[in-house]
């Protein structure tokens, strides 16, 4: 397998991201919020990239393009970063249909965990997976996440409120269980 890398999106990635998202639109629909058609255009992706840059500079969201060699294979993000007493974020990832089952999401998540715990010193990462999304749940478990609950009607995905399995991973440097 080619090397998996995470790349901060820049304006010059807009056309490539638009092609990738358009190509996988149907594949992602069951796991993503409903999107307007404009999201799948180069201009829509340029707007998204500008928004992601603002969120990164405000320390509220960190998003990367997942690359497998020279190809975009997906995206991964730390969302809803909360500082203060919580020091937490929620992780979300998506991988293109032709990249599933190759370890791409697992490697991208491992790199994101390293960034979250080492570079921005989070205490906890939360993740949510649709109750019937066994592949995403397996990725989370391979990376050390533990299931801690079920949330009914948790997120509005594909136009309807959906039940999710909740996972968490605690930074081992912060855990009272490892002292």
Steps between C-alpha positions, in 0.01 A plus 500: 500500500616849423565732789203663673555868575291784636506835319346827615270610216606810309309692230691318225339171619146624423461347153643164606280494813192587294571207265559264794186608687286488185631155409415372851181699555269199504748297707525773767128593505401243762763624746506877444265792560293591194702730272394756243608437139735800519712317761619259230636774273849649493362825639318311775818322600695827488244648744529191723880526499480866605262407783726215614799739504309743725398219734860375518631847584229529769598158646143370455547248215789327326433336165732311267484340160599133524738411219601154392808568295399778260123439518239646730363204694282687751478762772541496876430770754506591864172688549354706782829549682422609855770636729479583871419213733388266217795510251304287255401464136291273283668316213334427168633329189390390158681290242416470131325183389802360316726548806290312756648192665861601431590639843484861377253619765686315777835659410344846457330467839827394667672810359210719616517352852872582514429858395213536749689364799854617427467819296186665638495316836139383507389280790222314319383421148142400444362322194153414381415226251164411355368195679520290181843629386712203608805602289532840676445339838777250422740782404430673831553181699827421316624843607417441866164677529257351749124496455324678783141536389225527244343836412151487351426757227848646554592661167298603196659288228369459146200714591384309808590468868709189550610288794876479559741289700723726714873437544779675687875491533678661795852641464713249694725783623198656674314193622472440873479130413860492373663677796 
